């Protein structure tokens, strides 16, 4: 997927573990089987390492999924992979909480933890 660069900025307190929670309640993508729109909320929680996510660039990154046919499981893991690559957090969780479709509710949770140093 050709997507905007996820911009970052230096963590103002890299010596401290603290959690950042981001909610993107207007996530949309396309069902790869039907081409119909899928709606949901993406929730990102992370403990930064040296870098933090710049929110405007994250918004533009998320908008790129609007016209992409992609399964819930794939999109949730893709977001996690892209964000981990951009900022190398100490840990991160991405939750894709998707709207009911055909009477079925789906929530996908993907997690990353940095390997212990030492």
Secondary structure by P-SEA (a helix, b strand, c coil): cccccccccccccccbbbbbbbbbcbbbbbccccccbbbbbbbbbbbccccccccaaaaaaaaccccccccaaaaaaaaaaaaaaacccccccccccccccccbbbbbbbbccccccc
